[in-house]
Amino acid sequence: MSKAILNPTPTIIINADDFGLTESCNENISASFAHAIITSATLMANMQFFKEACQLARDNDFDKHLGLHFNLSYGSPLSSSIKRITKICDSNGQFNFGLARHAIFLPRATQHAILKELEQQWQACLDNGIQPTHIDSHQHIHNIIPIARIVATFAAKQGVPVRLARNVGKNVNAMKSIFKSILNAQITRHAPTPVRYACTPMDLLDGVAPTNSTIEIICHPIKLADGSLGDAYLPHGVSLVSVINAAYPNANKVSYSHFSG
């Protein structure tokens, strides 16, 4: 008898990205917490609606279930040295991410600037009463190997995990699977995580739903026409909670804070 049959009930973390990006993102994520659709979210500390997001979290008692959504690709940086890195910022000092996704090494000045920006975004969370429980990133920039090393090393010092690279899905072929395994091994070598798989609601709708493990489901909640909540990457009109419940009707739903301490 397989291990999955012996213990078929998975533990799932349902994380909403982009908290603080826009007013509507904040409203949709707050509503998703209120309806127990998500268990966790990650903050964009350099965005206009970041402070509003922190206040919403404190007012609605989900401030202990937030991580940092590290951002190097949108808006204004919080640190100064990164503005001089032309592969990351434009001539106006705004993020304009241009590093190659297949990069293996980065110049020392670039590594230093990325670390300083990460420190500043983390500190912004602390300054607004949020102790992040984990780190992921906007547009998956921490899936670039040298950035993964920086983020995971920093996370280890803070005692928090880092999101794995998405390793479930119909488009994760053999070559992608090998790369993601190497990347995830590097991440977890520095910053151990209870999570074994990372996927999206669309992966679940496609029928790819791992069991007998801890899984992070990466969400981007949106409001549907009927007032319910969907996901930016699900087909139009499809309910987020219906997809999750269909894939995991009896799952143990937790946030990253469940594993802290």
N, C-alpha and C positions, 0 to 999 in steps of 0.2 A: 504494500500500500504506500502511495507516495506521501511525502511530507505535507504537500498542499491539501490532500484529502484528510490527513490527520488533524490539521489545524487550518481550516479554510478561511478563518476570519482575519482580514488584514487590519492594520492600523493605517489610517490615512490622515495626512495634513493637507488641508485645502487652503492654499495661499493665494490671496489676491495681490497682484502687482500694481504698481503705479499710484499708491496712496499719496496724495499731495500734488499730483500732476495737474489736475483740473478740479473745478468745483463739482462737476458731474461725477468724476471718478470718486471723489470723497463721498458724495451722497450715495452712490451705488455700493461702495464698499461698506459704508456704515449700515446701510439697509441689509446688506448680505450678512453682516454680523448679527443684526437684530433678528433676522429670520433663521439664524443658525445654519446658513448655507456654507459659509466659510469658517475656518477656525483660526486663521492667521492672515496677516497682510504685511507688505513691506513698503516703507516710506521713501519718497524721493526728497531728500533733505535740501536740495538746491532749488526747488520749484516754488512758484508763487503761492500755492495753496498748501504748503507744507505745515505752517503753523496752525492753520485751520484744521488740518487733518489731526494733528496732535491734540488739539482742543476737543475735537469730536471724539477721539479715542478716550480721553480722560473723562469727558462728560458721560460717555456711554459704557464705561467700564470694560473696554477691550484694549486699554493701553499696555497691558502686560502680554499681549499677543502680537507684538509688532517687531519686525526686523528692519534692516536697512536695505533699500533697493539702490545699490551703488550705481551712480550715473556718471558716464563720461561722454554722453552722446547728445544731450539736449539741454538747452538753457545756459545759464551762467555758472562757472565754477565758483566754489567757495574759497579756494586757495589762489595764490598769485603765481607760483612758479609754473603751474601747468599751462598758463596763458601763453608761455613762450614756446610750448611744444606744438609745432605747426601741424603735426599729424593728428593732434587732438583738438586744438582750438584754431579758430580763424583769426584774421587780422584785427577783429573787433573784440577779441578775448572771449568769444562765445564757443561753446562746444561744437565741433564739427569733426566727428570721429572719422579718421581715415587710416588707422592702423590696419595692416593686413590680418585677416582672420587666421591665416596659417602661420603667423609670426612665431618663431621659436625663441628669439632673443630680442631684447630691447636695449637701447643705450642707457647707460647708468643715469643720466639726467632725466630721461623719460620715466624710468622706474621710480626714481626719487619723487618726481612730480605726481605720479599716480598715487603713491603711498601718502603723500601730504594731502591730496584731495580726499582720499579715503578717510584719513584721520579727521579732516574737517567735517565731512558729512556725518561721520559717527558722532563727533562732538556736538554737532547741531541737534542730533536726536537727544543726547544727554541734556543739553541746555534747555530743551523743551519738555523735560520730564519723562522722556522715553528711554528705557534701557533696552536696546535691541536684543532680540533673542536669537537672531541668525542674520546671515547676509546672502543676498542674491544680487542680480544686477539688471539694469535696463538694457534691453536688446542683447542680453546674454554676453556682455563684453567680458565677463570673467571666464568665459569658455575659451578665451585666447590664452594659450599656455603660459606665457610669462606674466600675464595679469592674474591668472589663476593662482600662481605662486605667491604673488604679492597679497592678494585677497585672503588666501588660506592661511598664510603666515600671520597676517594681522588678526584674523579671526581666532586663531589659536591663542594668541596673547590675550584676547578678550574672553576666551572660554566659550565661544559660540561656534556652531556649525555653518557650513557654506552649502548652498544649493548644489546638488549634482547637475551635471549636464544631462539634458533630457535623453534617456536611454531606452525609451519605449515608444513604439509607433510604427506604422506601416512603412514609413519612409526611412526607418533606421536600418539600412542595409548592412552587409557584412563589414565593409570598409568603415562606415560610420560607427558601427558598433565597436570595432577595434580602437578607433581614435577616442571615442567617448570612454571606453574602459580605461585607457591610458590616462586621459584627462582626469577622470573621477578618482583613479588611484592616487594621482598627485594631490588632488584636493583633500582626500580623506587621510592621506599620510600626514598632512599638517593639521587639519581640522576634522577630527572624526565626526561622523554624523550617524544618527540612528536610521536614516533614510537609505533604502537600497535602490529604489526606482523613482524617477521623475518623469511625469507625463502631463498631458493636457486633457481638458474635457473632450476635445475632438478625438484624441486617441481612444478614450473610453467609448465614445459613440461609434468608433470604428471597430469596436469589439476587442481592443487590446487593453486588458485590465489585469495586471499582475496581482497575485494573491500571496498569502502566507508571508507577508513582509510588511515593512513600513514604506509607504508610497507618498510622495508629494504630488498633488495635483495643482498645476500652475494655472491660475484663473485671471480673467480680466472682465469683471462683471459689468454688464450694461443693462439698462432698463428696456424691457420689451413693451410693445404697444398696449398689452393688457395690464401693464403695471408690474408684472412679475420680472424676475431677473434672469437674463441669459448670459452669454459670454461672447466677447468680441470675435472669437474664432470659431464659434459654433454656427451652424446654419441659421438663417433668419427665423426668429420666432421659437427657437428651441430653448426650453427652460434648462438652466444650469443645474438646478437641484434635481430635476427628473433624470438627467444624464448620470449624475453622480449616484443617485439612489438606485438606478437600474443596474449600474455596474457593481455597486457595493451596498446591497440592502441591509447588511448586518455589520458593517464596518465599525471599528472603534475609531471615533473621530477625535483628534487631539490637535493642539498647536505645538510649535517648537518649544514653548515654555514648559510643556509637560515633561520634557527631557532635561531641563536645566536643573542645576543644583544637585 
